[in-house]
Amino acid sequence: MRKLIFGVAALLLLLASPAPAGQGVTPMLKMDTTYKFAFPSLFVPAAPFAERVGILYALAWEGTVEGDVNGVIRWWVEFTGTGFTAAGRWEIWDCVPEYPVVCNYGDPALLIMAGYETFRYVSDIDWEGKGIVTYANEEFAEWYGRRTNDGGYVEFDAAGNLSYGEGWFTILNRPSNKH
């Protein structure tokens, strides 16, 4: 009987004070990406931000991100000296999302979010990744530690090199247990 009374009281409390429409937790941030490949023809070491110390990264692609967050996205692969691993680092910058990409990557104030992930190819041209947000500026601070999912497809040029791709990037409103 006691459980029934508490259950009814809890239900009445919820019905009496519902969350206002349009307020509450944002379920996720969704963005579309386009990217042009830079690796291996353009080996650009990652900027020396503190969380990159001791790890060598190679710029894999750079492109645009548009949707709930707009800007430029860069994706770095972890480089071992003999090749790259299936791990990487992504960064979203507050720059105009159009080609040719123009952004001052030396200005850390322009960095919106960054994180790490692992990725895999699910076919010869399709890939997917999962990771975590490890940096978020003040505006997006609530997304720190959240899980990410991304993926897309790649196109090859006439010489068989990766050249272009399109995809999606999602930040889930679920914390990771890995930060």
C-alpha positions in Angstrom: 0.0 0.0 0.0 2.8 2.4 0.9 4.4 1.8 -2.6 1.1 2.6 -4.3 0.7 5.8 -2.4 4.3 6.9 -3.2 3.8 5.9 -6.8 0.5 7.9 -7.2 2.1 10.9 -5.4 5.1 10.8 -7.8 2.8 10.6 -10.8 0.7 13.6 -9.6 3.9 15.6 -9.0 5.0 14.9 -12.6 1.7 15.8 -14.0 1.4 19.0 -12.0 4.8 20.4 -13.1 5.7 19.3 -16.6 8.7 20.7 -18.3 7.9 23.8 -20.3 7.7 23.2 -24.1 10.9 23.8 -25.9 13.0 23.5 -22.8 15.0 20.5 -21.6 17.9 18.5 -22.7 19.0 18.7 -26.3 19.2 15.1 -27.5 22.2 15.6 -29.8 24.0 17.9 -32.2 23.8 16.9 -35.8 26.0 18.1 -38.6 26.8 17.3 -42.3 30.4 17.2 -43.4 32.3 17.6 -46.6 36.0 16.9 -46.7 39.0 16.9 -49.0 41.9 14.6 -48.2 45.3 15.9 -47.5 47.1 12.7 -46.4 49.7 11.6 -47.4 50.5 14.4 -49.9 50.2 17.1 -47.3 51.8 16.1 -44.0 50.9 18.8 -41.6 51.8 18.2 -37.9 49.0 19.1 -35.4 49.2 22.4 -33.6 51.0 22.1 -30.2 47.9 22.1 -27.9 48.6 20.6 -24.5 46.6 17.4 -25.1 48.6 16.5 -28.1 52.0 16.2 -26.3 53.9 13.0 -27.1 51.6 11.9 -30.0 52.3 12.5 -33.7 49.3 13.3 -35.8 49.0 13.7 -39.6 46.3 15.8 -41.1 44.0 13.4 -43.0 41.3 15.7 -44.2 39.9 19.2 -43.8 36.4 20.3 -44.6 33.2 22.0 -43.7 30.7 21.1 -41.0 27.2 22.5 -41.1 24.1 22.0 -39.0 23.8 22.5 -35.2 27.4 23.7 -35.3 28.9 25.5 -38.3 32.6 25.8 -39.2 35.6 23.9 -40.4 36.4 20.4 -39.3 39.8 18.8 -39.4 40.6 15.2 -38.8 44.0 14.0 -37.8 45.2 10.4 -37.8 47.6 9.0 -35.3 50.8 8.4 -37.1 53.3 5.7 -36.1 56.2 6.5 -38.5 55.4 3.4 -40.6 51.7 4.3 -41.2 48.6 5.4 -39.4 46.5 3.7 -36.9 42.7 3.5 -36.8 42.7 6.3 -34.2 42.4 9.9 -34.7 41.6 13.4 -33.4 38.9 15.7 -34.8 38.6 19.5 -34.3 35.8 21.9 -35.1 36.9 25.5 -35.7 34.9 28.7 -35.8 35.7 29.6 -39.4 33.6 30.1 -42.5 32.4 26.7 -43.8 33.3 27.0 -47.4 36.1 26.1 -49.9 38.8 27.1 -50.1 39.1 26.8 -46.3 40.6 29.9 -44.7 41.2 29.7 -40.9 43.7 30.8 -38.4 44.5 27.5 -36.7 47.1 29.2 -34.6 44.4 31.0 -32.6 43.1 28.6 -29.9 40.1 31.0 -29.3 38.7 29.8 -32.6 38.6 26.1 -31.5 35.0 25.2 -30.8 35.4 21.5 -29.9 37.8 18.7 -30.2 38.0 15.0 -29.4 39.4 11.6 -30.1 37.9 8.6 -31.8 38.6 5.3 -33.5 37.4 4.6 -37.0 37.0 1.7 -39.4 36.1 1.2 -43.0 32.9 -0.7 -43.4 33.4 -1.1 -47.2 35.9 0.1 -49.7 34.4 3.6 -49.7 32.4 3.8 -46.4 33.7 4.5 -43.0 32.4 5.1 -39.5 33.9 6.3 -36.2 33.0 6.6 -32.5 34.7 8.8 -30.0 34.4 11.4 -27.2 34.5 15.2 -26.9 37.7 16.0 -24.9 37.6 19.8 -25.3 34.6 22.3 -25.7 34.8 26.0 -25.5 32.6 28.0 -23.1 29.6 28.1 -25.5 29.5 24.3 -25.9 30.9 23.3 -22.4 27.9 21.1 -21.7 29.1 18.8 -24.5 32.4 18.0 -22.9 32.7 14.2 -22.3 29.9 13.4 -24.7 30.0 10.5 -27.2 30.4 11.1 -30.9 29.5 9.1 -34.0 30.5 10.0 -37.5 30.9 8.5 -40.8 30.6 8.9 -44.5 32.0 7.9 -47.9 35.1 8.6 -49.8 35.8 9.2 -53.5 39.1 8.4 -55.3 40.8 10.4 -58.0 42.0 9.0 -61.3 45.3 7.9 -59.8 43.5 5.9 -57.1 44.1 8.4 -54.2 41.5 9.5 -51.7 40.3 12.9 -52.8 36.8 13.9 -51.5 34.1 12.7 -49.2 30.8 13.6 -47.5 29.3 12.4 -44.3 27.8 13.2 -41.0 29.0 14.0 -37.5 26.8 13.6 -34.4 27.5 14.5 -30.8 25.2 12.5 -28.5 23.9 13.9 -25.2 25.2 10.8 -23.4 28.3 11.0 -21.3 31.2 8.7 -21.9 32.8 6.6 -19.2 36.2 7.2 -20.8 37.0 10.8 -19.8 
